[in-house]
């Protein structure tokens, strides 16, 4: 399945990654590494396996696509200190991935500070006429972002299904959250108000075993 945006062709992945074959670049948003360990520090004792699951997903995507570049669109760590709380096994797996591809880490609202894990840390990246960044901006053109964890809800045969999604209007493209411990927000909700031209909206939902292009007429709010 192909996704055409701002004159470029992308290949959305079932994982929530976006592969830009012409640039051999894999885009991922909102990894939120070490989210559960961050919660544990606050007394919410969750099993610290989210980082490992996300890394496993990344390993598969990089191997399958052969991506030479990886761009993480911000909130790669749930907190800046997440770079220090990685389990040894997870740190080794991440270092191995950093050695296979050229990485660019864009800053997010959860992890604004640069780190020294490897790769390049930037606030945003201008590439081939596109702006790769974390937080979407109203009125932007040619912008690829994350931050809002978009999801679409559709109703079929009297039951509702909500799944993460890619969404764009050929000016702004939002990626779903990639991290194993992340949630999602309905693209018809208040957080998305004013971002998109709904007459040009294109939505691709992540299914369990395939991607689904969804007509905007089937979208419902509030779930």
N, C-alpha and C positions, 0 to 999 in steps of 0.2 A: 504494500500500500504506500502511496506517495502523498506528500503534503506539499502543495505549492504555496509559497509565501514570499511576497515582495520580490518576485523575479527569480527566486531560488527554489530548488527542489530538495525536500527533506524526506527521510524515511522514519516515521514514528515507530517506536518499538513498544511491544506489549508491556515492557517494564516501566514505561514512562519516560525513557530516554528518547532523544531525537538525534538521528544520524544524518550528518551532512556529508554525503558521499563525495561530492566534488572537492571538498576540503579535507576529507578523511578525518572529520571532527565529530566527536560524540558530545552532545549537550545534555547535561543533567541538572535538575533544579532541586533545591531543598533536600539534601541528603540527610541533614539533621543527625549526623554521627553523634553518639554518646547522649542521646536524648534521655534514655532510661536511666543512665547513671546519674544524669543531672537531677532527675526526679528523685532518685534514691537519696541524694544529699539533702533533699527537702522532706524526707520521711515517707515518700511514696515508694515502697519497695517493689520494683518491677524487675523481672529477670533481664540481665544486661546483655541480651542477645541481638538487639536491633542493629547494632553496628556490624556485627558479623554477617547478618542476613543481607544488609545493604551491600556490603563488600562482595558477597557471593554473587549478587545480582550484577554488580559492576564487572566482575571477572567474566561472567558469561557474555555480557554485552560487548566488552572490549575484544574478547576472543572471537565472537561471532562476526562482528563488523570489521575487525582489523584496524580500528581507529588509531591513527597516529597522534591525534590530539584529543584531549578531554578538556572541556570547559565546564566548570561547576558554577552555576548561576546564583551563588550566595546561599547563606544558611547551610553551609556544608557541615558545620558543627552546631549543635544546639546551644552551646555557649563557647566563648573563646577558650576557656580552660579545658574544653573537651579534647584538645590536642595533647593534653598531659594525662588524661585518664584512660586513654586507649589501653585495652588489654594487650599483653605482649603479642598474642597470636594475631590480633587485629592490626596492630602496628606493623607487624611483619608482612601481612597480606597487603596493606596499603602501600608500604614501601616497594613491594614487588610490582604493584600496578603503576606506581610513579616511575619505575624504571622501564616500563614497557611503552609508555606514551608521554608526550609533552603535555603537562598539566597547567591550566590556568585556573586559579581560584579567585572568583569575584566575591567581594565583601557583601554581606547581608546585614539585616537588622539584628540577627542573633550572633553573628560572628564578624564584627566590623574590623577587628585588628588583623594585620598580617601575621603569618606564622612561618616557621622555618622547617616545615616537614619536607619541602621539596616543591618544585614547580615555581610558578610566578603568581604573586598575589597582586590584584588590581581592584580598582573600584568598579570599572566597567571596561568593555573591550569593543572597539570599533573594528569591524571586519567585513570586507566586501560590501560596503554600503549598509550594513546592519549594525545596530547597537545591541550588544549583549550585556545584560544588566540584571540586577536582582528585582527591584521594585518597579512595576509598570508605571508609566506616566500618561495621564490623559492628554490626548492630542498628539502623541508621539507617532512617528512614522518609521517603519523598518526596525521596530524594537522587538527583541526576544527576551522574555523575562520569566520569573517564577513568582515566589513570595505568597501568592494567594491560594495555592493548592486547589486549583479548579476541579470541579466535579459537575457532572450533568445528571439530572434525574428525568427519567422518562416513565410513562405509564403505558402498560400493555396488558390487555385482557384483565383489566381491573386491579392489577398489582403494580407497584412502583419499584423501579430499580435505579439505584444511584451508584455511579462509578466515576473514578477520576477521569479526566479528559484533557486533550489538547484543544485549545480554542483560539481562533484568530479571525480578524476581519480584513486581512491583507495589509494592515498598518501595524497592528500589535498582535503578537503571538505569545500566549502563555503556556508553559509546560506544567504538567501535573507534578506534584511532589513525588520524589523518587525514593525517599527513605522508608525503610520498613516500618518505622514507628510513627509515621506522619498521618494526619487526618486530611480532611478535604472540606471545601465550601462550595455550595451551589452557585453556579455562574449567574443565576438570576437573582442572587441575593444583593444586599445593600453594598457590600464591599466592592462589587464589580460595577456599580452604577456609574454611567458616564464614560466607561473605558472603551466600549465597543460601539461600532455602527451595526446595530442588530439586523439591518437589511442585508448586510454582507457577511454575517456571522457564519463560520464553519466550525463544526464540533466533531471531534473524533473520540469516542469513548473507549476505555480500556476494558475489554471483556476478560473472561477467565482464560480463554484460549485463542482469542482473536480480537482485532480492532474493529470498531463499528462506527461508520459515518452516521451521524444522527441529524435528521431534519429538525430545524429550530421549532417547527410547529408541534413537535412531540415533547418539547421541554416543558417541565413544570417547576414551579417555585416552591419554597417552603419545606423541602425534605432534604 
